[in-house]
Amino acid sequence: MKILYTDYPIIELGDKSGEIAPIREIIPISYDNDKYCNAIVGGIETKIKSGYIYTKKGRCLKVPAFNPTKYGDFKK
């Protein structure tokens, strides 16, 4: 399982929509072939916009973005 990162607000973890969220490790599970990845974050499964998933710890445009279409098998 590959560890990736996000700064996407996770409401279930106490983040507020529209506010800066902490950078968290995530484990991607699946991709809907449109915009969202299912991922495990902080022990819960949630949906994250794929544009907010990064290959290194950091924030948007400062670290490489994750490309789910090139990821391959999400179950590995």
C-alpha positions as CSV (number, residue, x, y, z in Angstrom):
1,M,0.0,0.0,0.0
2,K,1.4,3.3,-1.0
3,I,1.3,6.2,1.4
4,L,0.3,9.5,-0.1
5,Y,-0.6,12.9,1.4
6,T,-3.5,15.3,1.4
7,D,-4.5,18.7,2.8
8,Y,-8.1,18.2,1.8
9,P,-10.5,19.1,4.7
10,I,-11.9,15.9,6.3
11,I,-15.1,16.9,8.1
12,E,-15.2,13.5,9.9
13,L,-11.8,14.4,11.5
14,G,-13.0,17.8,12.7
15,D,-11.8,20.0,9.7
16,K,-14.1,22.8,8.6
17,S,-14.9,23.3,4.9
18,G,-13.2,26.4,3.5
19,E,-10.4,26.4,6.2
20,I,-6.9,25.1,5.8
21,A,-6.7,21.5,6.9
22,P,-3.6,19.8,8.2
23,I,-1.4,17.7,5.9
24,R,-2.2,14.0,6.6
25,E,-1.0,10.6,5.3
26,I,-3.5,8.7,3.3
27,I,-3.8,5.2,1.8
28,P,-5.7,5.3,-1.6
29,I,-8.2,2.6,-2.1
30,S,-10.0,3.3,-5.4
31,Y,-10.6,5.9,-8.0
32,D,-14.0,6.8,-9.6
33,N,-12.4,7.6,-12.9
34,D,-13.7,11.2,-12.6
35,K,-12.6,13.3,-9.6
36,Y,-12.6,11.4,-6.4
37,C,-10.5,8.7,-4.7
38,N,-11.7,6.6,-1.8
39,A,-8.9,6.6,0.8
40,I,-8.2,5.8,4.4
41,V,-7.3,8.9,6.4
42,G,-6.8,9.0,10.1
43,G,-8.4,5.5,10.5
44,I,-11.6,6.3,8.5
45,E,-12.6,5.8,4.9
46,T,-13.6,8.9,3.0
47,K,-13.7,10.5,-0.5
48,I,-11.0,13.0,-1.5
49,K,-10.8,15.0,-4.7
50,S,-7.8,13.5,-6.5
51,G,-6.3,17.0,-7.2
52,Y,-5.7,17.3,-3.4
53,I,-3.6,14.2,-3.2
54,Y,0.2,14.5,-3.3
55,T,3.1,12.1,-3.6
56,K,5.1,14.0,-1.0
57,K,4.2,15.7,2.2
58,G,3.2,19.3,1.4
59,R,0.6,21.6,-0.1
60,C,-0.8,22.1,-3.5
61,L,1.6,23.4,-6.2
62,K,4.5,22.9,-3.8
63,V,4.8,19.2,-4.1
64,P,4.1,16.7,-6.9
65,A,0.4,15.8,-7.5
66,F,-0.8,12.3,-7.5
67,N,-2.1,11.0,-10.9
68,P,-4.7,8.2,-10.1
69,T,-5.0,7.2,-13.8
70,K,-1.3,6.1,-13.7
71,Y,-1.4,4.5,-10.3
72,G,-2.4,1.0,-11.4
73,D,-4.0,-1.5,-8.9
74,F,-5.2,0.3,-5.8
75,K,-5.5,-3.0,-3.9
76,K,-1.7,-3.6,-3.8
